Amino acid sequence: MSKTFITLPQLTLKALFDYSTTHYGDLPTVQYAGESPVSYRQLADQVNMIQRLLRDYGIRQGDKVALFSENMPNWSAVYFAVTPMGAIIVPILPDFHSSEALHIAIHAECKAAFISQKLFETMLDETQPPALNLLVIIDTLKVLEKLSTPSAVDKVLKKSGERLSKAMDKLGKEPTEKKEPMIDEDDLAVIIYTSGTTGSSKGVMLTHKNLVFDATAAQKIVDIFPGDSFLSILPLAHTFECTVGMLIPILNGATIHYIKKPPTPTVLIKAMAQVRPDFMLSVPLVMEKIY
């Protein structure tokens, strides 16, 4: 089967996401293996909601937003909410120690952070970064006002989410017209902190063009069709998985499946039986464990 080469009007993450949500609206895009999927249209609605929340908290073009989480469907929603606004996403590897994650958030001067419930519980004894004025639990998209003491966690979680609920209510009330920031291909989109051989992690700056060019160029190497399935097991905070395991499948209308547990042989074999993936990125160590 021949495939039409996808050409975007601009090599930006906004152009990529707009193309996909326009062309693949009702197709499934992200989901946990064996659970209900989120369609491209639903993902776009979720992105719109998160963007309104970010604007409500004063996040603007050029601001940094940390993303400290395991792979999950909401990871891509946050990614595509932040970058088309002209803000800069700062993904943090989920196996980083809480002190290292805090160092990155402070060094990058992040004004907002999305963190998984599991990793949030490891951050309770850390000092909140001075520039941070928005903290969101990514699993549920509930808003927390600040890092809390362990005894206050349940209380905070029960009261959180009100701000996001208001943002959801506004979706049908606010005019759809809004002043879109002018995003250039060469604008900074992502800062990836890599574990260096000495000292703390170093930030690598990637532009929209760096990422989207790779995603479009991959069409010359492999054919991916709408409805194809990906099983994502490597950390999305790695550029390899983020580009090849998220941007490329979303550009082509594929479905991405995530797992809730570490990719042990038992977990992987079960997930592969459920998903029957057409594609799965891996590294030699994972393959050695399976075979």
N, C-alpha and C positions, 0 to 999 in steps of 0.2 A: 504494500500500500504506500503510495507516494504521499509526502507531507509538504504542505505549503510552508515556506520559510517565513517566520514571523518577523516583521520589521516594526520597530517602535518609532514614534515621532521624535523621541528624545531618549537618551540613555540615562534615565533616572528611575529610581525605585517607584516613584509615583506613576510614571508612564507604564511601567511593567504591571503594577497592581491594577491600574485603571483598565488596561487591555484585558487582563484576565477576568476581572469581575464583570466586564461588559460581554465578553465572548463565552464565558463558561458559567453564567449565573446560577443555574440550578444543579450543576454537577457538584459532587462532594469534593471538598478541598482538604480538610484536616480532621483527624479523629484519633481517639485511642483505639488500638486494635480490639475488635470485637464489640465496639460501642457505636452509638449513633454518630453520624458525621455532621460536620458543619459545611453548608454549601458555600460557594463563592459569594453568592448574594448575601448570605447571613454573615460571612466574614467581613464583607464591606460595611454592613450595618454596625457590626461590633467595632470596627476600626473607627467609624464615624463617631460612635459613642465615646470611645477612649480619647479621641482628639478633642472632643468638647470638654471632657474632664480636664485634660492637660491645659487647654486654653483657660479654663476657669481658674486654674491654679497659677496662671501667669507664665506657662511654658511657651516660649517663642522660638523663632528661627535662631539657630546657633547655640541654643541651650543643650546641655547634656542630660541624658536619661539613662540610668543604669538598669540592666536587666540581668538579674541573678536568679536563675531558675534551671531546673531540669527541663528536658524536652517535654512539651505539652502543646495542645492545640492553641492555647492562648498566647504562646510565645510568638507565633507569626502575627497574631492580631496586634500585639504591642509593637512589634518591629515595623509593621506597615502603617501603624498609627503615628509613630514618632518620625520616621524618616521623610514622608511626604510633606510634613509640616516645616521641613527645613531644620528640625532639631536633629541631634546626633545621638545615636543609640550606642551604649557602652555595654556590650554583652560580657558577662563574667562567668568563667567556668564554674560549674556547680561543685566541683571537687576542691575548689580553693578554700582555704581556711577563712573563717569569718574575719579575722584581722586583715588578711590580704584583700578580701572583698571590700572591706572598709577603706583600706589604703587606696584602692583603685577609685572608689567613689569620691574620696576627698581629693585625690590627685587630679581627677578629671573635672572636678567642681560640678558634680551632678546635682541638678536642682530637683530631680524626681527619681524615684526608684521603684521598679516592679520586682517583687521577690516572692518566691514560692513559700507556702506555709511551712514546709519542712525546713528550708534554709533560714526562714525568719526566726525560727525557734533557736537557731544556733547564733543569732545576732543579738540576743536579748541583753547580753552584758556589754555590748559595744556602745561607744559614744556615737550619737547621731552626727553625720557629717554637717558642718556648719551651713553649707549652701542648700541643703535638702529641705524642701517645704512640702513634698508630697511623697507618701509611701503607700504602695498598693500591693495587696496580696494577689498575685497573678492567677492563682487557681480559681478564685471566685470573683476577682476584680473588685474586692472590697477595699475601701480606703481606710488607712490608719493615719492618725495624726503624727505619731512619732514611735520610735523604738520604745518598747515597754518593758517593765520588769516582769519576770515570770508570773508573779502572783496576779498581775493585771491583764495577762494575755486574754483570758476568756472574756473578761469584762469589755475589753477593747474590741474584740472580734464581734461581740454581740451588738455593739453600738456602731460598728463600721458599716460602710456600704451606703450610707444615706446620700452622700454627695454623688456617687455614681448613679443611684436610683433617680436623683433629680436630673442628672444628665440624660438618662434614658427617657424620662418624661418629656424633656425638651425636644426630643427628636421630632415629634409630631407638631410641636408648637412654634419652634423657631423657623424663620425663613431659611430655605436651603442655600440662598446666595450668601457667600461669605468671601472676604478678601483672601484669595489664595496667595501664599508666599511665592515669590519667584525663585524656583529651584533651578540651578544650573548643573549640567553634567559634572562639572569639576568641583562642585561644592562637597564639603566633607559630609559623609553619611554615617560612618561607623568608626569607632576607635576600639580595636581589639588589643587587649593586654595579654601578651604572651609571657610565659614563665621563662625568664632569662637564665643564662648560665651563672650569673652573679647578681646578687642583690634582688631588689623587688622587680615585679613584672614591668615590662616596657610597653608603652602604647604604640600601636601601629595604626596610622591614619589611612582610611580607605574612602575614596570618593564614590559618588553614585556611578560614575562611568566605570571605575575599577570593577565594580560588582556586576552591573547590568551588561557590560560588554561581554564578560565571560558567559553570562547566562544565555545571551543571544548567539554567541559564537559556537556554543555547544551543539546547536542544531546541525552544524556541519559534521559532527562526529557521531551522534546517535539520534535516532528517531524516537521521540516520546509523544504519545498520542493522548488526547483527552480521555480520561477514564483509566489510564494506566495507574498502577499502584506502586508506591514507594514505602518501604519500611525504614524508618529513621531510628538508628540506634547510637550514632556518634553524637557528641555534644553539639548543639546548634551554636554554641558560643565559639566553636571553631569555624574559621572561614570556609574550610572545605565542605563541611556538612551544611553550613548556612547557604552557600552558593549552589552546590551540586545537589544537596538534599532538600532544599527549600525553594530557592529562587527559580531554579531550572524547572522543577515539576510544576510550580505555580504558573510560570510563564506558559507552559504547555497544557494546562488543564488537567494535570494528574491529581491523584489523591495521596496524601501523606498520612501514614499510620505511625502512631507513637506507642511506646510501651511504658507502663507505670513502674517497672522494676528494673534494676540493673540487668544488662544483657548477658545473663548466665546462659549456658547451653540449654538448660531446661526451659527458661523463659523464652529464649529465641526460637527454639523448635516449636513451642506452642504458638508463638506469634506468627511464625512463618506458615504454619498450618491454617491459622485463622485468616491471614491476609493473602497468602499466595502471591507475594510481591513480584512485580516485574523487575524492580530494581531495589538494591540495598547496598549502601556504601558501607565499607568495612575496613579493617586494618588486619594485618597478619595475625596479631595476637588473638583476635576474636575468632578467626577461622581455625586457628590451632586448638582453641578450647572446644569448638564444635566437633572437629574431626579427630 
